[in-house]
Amino acid sequence: SCRKTDSVGRFGGEEFLILAPHTGKKGVLKTAEKLRDIVAKYKFTGKFGDALITFSAGISSFPDDGQSAEEVIGKADELMYKSKKAGKNRISVG
């Protein structure tokens, strides 16, 4: 559900990172909300039965939220935890 120009990968145990070059925060928010909706509606089937999964996310961008990859990722991480504290299954934008 991402564009061919986006890069998606695991970034830690339960965290994923999406790099969306040349995309403003509004565009990224639209994509993230679409992904959140797709994941929430998908019935995951596994060894121990079916599960419904949700996710929380934080959106940050360069150079608005940092001058280095570490700063931008750190801001996104901070915003993700803000989403979790606010009730989970939501997206916070920097």
C-alpha positions in Angstrom: 0.0 0.0 0.0 3.0 2.3 -0.2 4.5 3.8 -3.3 7.4 2.2 -5.2 9.6 5.2 -4.1 8.9 4.5 -0.4 11.1 2.2 1.7 9.6 0.1 4.4 11.4 -2.0 6.9 11.6 -3.4 10.4 13.2 -1.0 12.8 13.5 -2.8 16.1 11.5 -5.5 17.7 7.9 -4.3 17.0 8.7 -1.1 15.2 8.6 -0.4 11.5 9.9 2.6 9.6 8.6 4.0 6.3 10.7 6.5 4.4 8.6 8.5 2.0 10.9 10.9 0.1 9.5 14.1 -1.4 6.3 13.7 0.6 4.9 16.3 3.0 3.4 15.4 6.3 -0.1 15.7 5.0 0.7 13.1 2.3 2.4 10.8 4.8 -0.5 11.1 7.2 -3.0 10.1 4.5 -0.9 7.0 3.7 -0.4 6.1 7.4 -4.2 6.5 8.0 -4.9 4.2 5.0 -2.4 1.6 6.3 -3.8 1.9 9.8 -7.3 1.2 8.4 -6.1 -1.8 6.3 -4.3 -3.4 9.3 -7.2 -2.9 11.7 -9.6 -4.6 9.3 -7.3 -7.5 8.4 -7.9 -10.8 10.3 -4.4 -12.3 11.0 -4.5 -16.1 11.4 -1.8 -17.9 13.2 -0.9 -20.9 15.3 -3.0 -19.7 18.2 -6.0 -18.5 16.3 -7.2 -15.3 14.8 -6.1 -11.9 15.9 -7.0 -8.3 15.1 -4.1 -5.9 15.3 -3.9 -2.1 15.5 -0.9 0.2 15.5 0.2 3.6 16.7 2.5 5.8 14.7 4.5 9.0 14.8 5.3 11.1 11.7 8.3 13.4 11.5 10.2 15.0 8.6 13.5 16.4 7.6 14.4 19.2 8.2 11.4 20.3 10.2 11.9 17.8 13.0 15.7 17.4 13.0 18.9 17.9 11.1 20.0 14.2 11.2 18.5 10.8 10.7 18.8 10.2 14.5 16.9 13.4 15.4 14.1 12.8 12.8 13.7 9.1 13.9 13.8 10.2 17.6 11.0 12.6 17.0 8.9 10.0 15.2 9.5 7.6 18.1 8.5 10.3 20.6 5.3 10.9 18.7 4.6 7.2 18.5 4.7 7.0 22.3 2.4 10.0 22.4 -0.1 8.1 20.2 0.1 5.1 22.5 -0.4 7.2 25.7 -3.4 8.9 24.0 -5.3 5.6 23.6 -3.4 3.6 20.9 -4.5 2.9 17.3 -3.8 6.5 16.3 -1.2 8.7 14.5 0.6 11.8 15.9 2.3 14.3 13.6 5.2 16.5 14.5 
